[in-house]
């Protein structure tokens, strides 16, 4: 562990972010970069996978053609099957969070997301707490 980097670079930025209120009221925040991964389930359902996403991307209804090879199947977002589909199947496409990385400062998390958008097309930063009574984080990050 690079203690010098932690004390001279990370902790001063973190301390300033907390003073400026960028911790969103969370004690000992950690900043998690999440991305969305799509899954499919048969039929039209209200089942939702867990996501903290606020981009409005959580489920879509549509059809796939089961007559095609798996690699050739394309999700088509429509209310009714498309003419020409041989074996249309109603499906729900839903999204769940995928953990990508965590950071001790908001600035680092947003910088990472900016530079990694091509790998995380639905990526976003979620502020989480480091854990109730997490003695290690308390000792590492508290001022006293």
N, C-alpha and C positions, 0 to 999 in steps of 0.2 A: 504494500500500500504506500502510495506517495503522500506522506503526511504534509510535507511542505506545500504541495499543490493544493491539498485540501484546505489547509489553513490560510494560505495566501490568495488563492484564486476562487475556490468554490464558496467557502463560508462567508466571506465579505459580501459577495453577490447575493447569496441566500439571505443574509441578515438585512440587507437593503431592501430586497423584495418583500420581506415580511414587514419591515417598517413602513413601506409604501402601500401595504395592504394587498399585495399581489398573491398572497397565500389563500385568498378567498375564505378567510375565517377559519382555516384548518390549522390546528396546532401540529407542528412538525410535519408539514406537507411533503409528499413526494409527488413528482409529476410523471405520469405514465403516458406513454405514446401508445395508442391503440389504433388498430385498423379493422375494417369490417371484412368478414369472409362470408360468401354466400353459400347457402345450403338449399336443398330442395326437399319438399315432402309432397307425397301424392295427395291429390285433391285440393280443394280450396279450404283453407283452415284459418282459424284465428290464432293458432299456436304461434307464439313468438319466442325466438331464442332470446337470451339475455343480452342486452346491449345498453350502454350508457350514451349512445350516439344521439345527438340532438340535431342532426342534419336532415331528419325526416326520412331516412332510408332504413326501413325496418322490415317491410314485406311488400311483395308484388304478386299479383295473380296472373296466370297465363297458361300456355299450353306448350307441350313438346310433342314431337312425332316419334312414337316408339318404334315405328317401322324403320327408322334410320339407325345406323351404327351409333354407339355412344358418343364417339368423337364428332359425329356429324350433327348431333341433336343441337338445336338452337332454341333457347327459351324465347317465346314470343308473347309479349305482354298485350293481351287482348281479352275481351269479354267472351268471345265465341271462337271456336276452332277456325283456323284459316282453311279456305277451300284448297283442296289438293293434299291435305294431311291424310295419310292412310290410316294411321292409328293414333288419333289425338288423345293426349292424356292431360287432364287438369292437374296443374301443379301450383304450389305456393313456393315462391323463392323468398327466403328470409335470411337475415343477416345476424351474425353474432360477432362479438368482439374478439380480436386476436391481440394478445400482448406482444408488443414490439420491443419496447425499451423503457427504462425508468431513469429519472434524473433528480438531482437534488435542487436544481434551480429551474424556474419557469423559462428563463432565457435560453438555457441549454436545450430544454425540451422543444421549444418552438424553433430554435435554430436547426435542430436535428430534423424536425418535421419538414422544414423548408427545403433542406438539402436532400431529403429522402422521399419527396413526393412521388417520384417516378416508381418507387418500390412500394409505396403505401398510398394508393390513389384515394382512399376514403379515410386516411389517417387523421387523428385529432388528439389533443392533449387533454387528459383527465386528471384533475387534482384529487389525490387520495391522501389519507392520513397514514402515518408510518406504523400505526398500531397502538392500541390502548395499553399503557404501562409497558411500553417497549423500552426497557432500561438501556439497552445499547444505543438506540437513537437518542434518547434523552441525554445520556452522557456525552454523546458525540456532538449534538447540535444545540443543547442548551447553553446559555451564556454563563451559567454558574457552575 
